[in-house]
Amino acid sequence: MDEQCPRRIRGPAAPMLEGRIGRVPVSGTLAFGRWKLVALALATAALACSAPLRQASPTPVAGAAETAVASTLAAAFTQTALAAPPTATASMTSTPEPTATPTVSLTPTPEGAFASLSANTHCRTGPLAIYDLIATVLTGQQVRIVGKNFAGDYWYVTTPNGRDCWMWGRYAQVSGDTSQLPVFTPPPSPTPSFVWTGTWTVWIDAVSGSMSLTQSGSSVTGSLSASGSSYTLSGTTSNGGRDLSGDVFSAGSIDVADFDFRMLDNTDQFSGSYVDPDPGVWCGARDGAGMPSPCGWP
C-alpha cells in the first residue's frame, strides 16, 4: 500500500506546502480556490489509501449451492455404504414334512363287568324272590353288570332286551372288574306273598330229597321222596302264611315225624326242623335258589 500511495501529509508538512504555495500569489479569490482544490485532492487521496482493499465478491450462480450440497451428501452416503458391514441375508431352509406313523388298529376290549349265565335265572325288580319278575336270563346269555347289593350276592344288570333288573349271582360267571361297581339300595320290599305251592329241593340232615307241595288256603299237602323212600305231608300255615307246621307220614299212614318250616323273605327258600322223635334240620329251596344258611330253624 505504501508503494502505491504517496506519503501521507501530516500536520508539520503544512507550512512547507504553504511555503510552496506561498510562491504563488494567495491573495484574492483565485488563490483561495486553488488551495481549496489542492486540499480536497489530498483528502481524497488520503481516504483512498487508508481504506482497506476489498476484493470483488463473485456473483453467485443460481443452483450452485444446491449442487454442492447434493454432491457432499452423495459422497457421504457413498462413504457410509462402503464403510457399513454387509447385511446378512436370511436363507430359507426347507423343513422336512413329518412322516406319518402308521396307526395300529387294536381290537377294542369292552369296558365294564359282564356276567354269562350257566343256568336260566330270573331277573326281578329287587334282589329277592318277593319282587316282581321282569325277565329270565337264559343259559349262555351275557348281561352287563352295572351295580350290586350290599351283600354282594345280587347283581344289578342290563338284560339283552334292555331292561334293568336284579339278578341272583349264583349262576353268573363274572368277567371284568367289579370292585368299582356302585352299591345300589334296592326298592322297598313288597309285602311277601307266602305261597308254598311248588317243587322244592330239600336237605334233611345232609340227605337230599325232593318235595312237592300244594296249598289251598291255609292247608298244605304234598309228597316227599328221600333216601329211596316216599312220604306224604300235611300241614297248616300261620304267621301270614310264612310258617308251615305239620306231620310226615309213611306209606302206611303212620306219623313218623313232625316238622316246622319258615319261609324266607325271598319266598324261594325255607329253613326248618323236624322231630322223629330225635330232632334234626330240614331246609329247602326252589326256582334255582340255593340252600339257606343256616339250614335249621328255629
Steps between C-alpha positions, in 0.01 A plus 500: 500500500787742585658429162188602311392806701706820566619561852221628712505876574507545870466812707859637488508488120236762468734797525723349227200473277394833603848632431498337156164641430618829640700539188169525332301802573248399760320812534163544340237250404708294254770416750248390753322274245821330401572425857166354546538274192842380612371424847204308362722293273736415782209398729353279233834329444548450870160337534565275204831379637378454854193288406567125488506337162189284434491222249197481284268220612408265221138510401335177621383275225144380542491131616867479585441470877242227455729310266786519753279374787369215289853401400610506867206283614555253216865469595405448868247231412753329274760495778241371752392224265859399448576504873183317613538124547306279264151407624441128550241363263255253655511169324183293475558149633238249401355303792435137418136396531436263793462143400163359599527216749276209410216456749475159654142380503417331827196293564297697756453325831157560644525701819312410812388175655290229338334179607429188297231265633556130548131446583175682438469774763213730586559875498272700729420852615696433820763262637251251643246257362218704651555773240322493166654303217627709209688252283670163499860496385561179310798269518790635293369856481722787610388804698680819597543550873438858611468460877467267796326472836674546833532126560652450156284200411276682253607692192312791350522427127380608160336207323526430126157660451624823661322464833679573828434260783646307794642158424617241747872436452515126564509400133683808377852462367639851543772662289649844546568715805208512743687672784398846380135419443259718698295345778133557426230517761211280388146633501285436806402139532143425401286312742605139449244266363587174669369218289636153556377351178790370288783253471772535758848353524548403865788423728421278800796444728740501204273275296356656182147440383211649306172634639188606312236710680154630420335777700133572532429781739694426815513123431806349333537143377775329311749220448862437594759276342830450688751214542293280267189531715173684438295692753196724512469831680213700642522835672351840578642849443523781754668838546351633177586183312869523577509206746391144423465228761378140451567131497685250283340165431645181368335291232278334763377840620713471808609832650875477492602865564382849576640801312512880527599716204551878460508653154762772442420842359610397154219238510730255322668361810394361836677390815358242739531205727332167578460260789467121451540480811860622469531856370666589172531784244292529185527778241416548135510726192326537163530682167878473493562646844770349717458343839467758779763539763443401770278220391328436832222696664408581766 
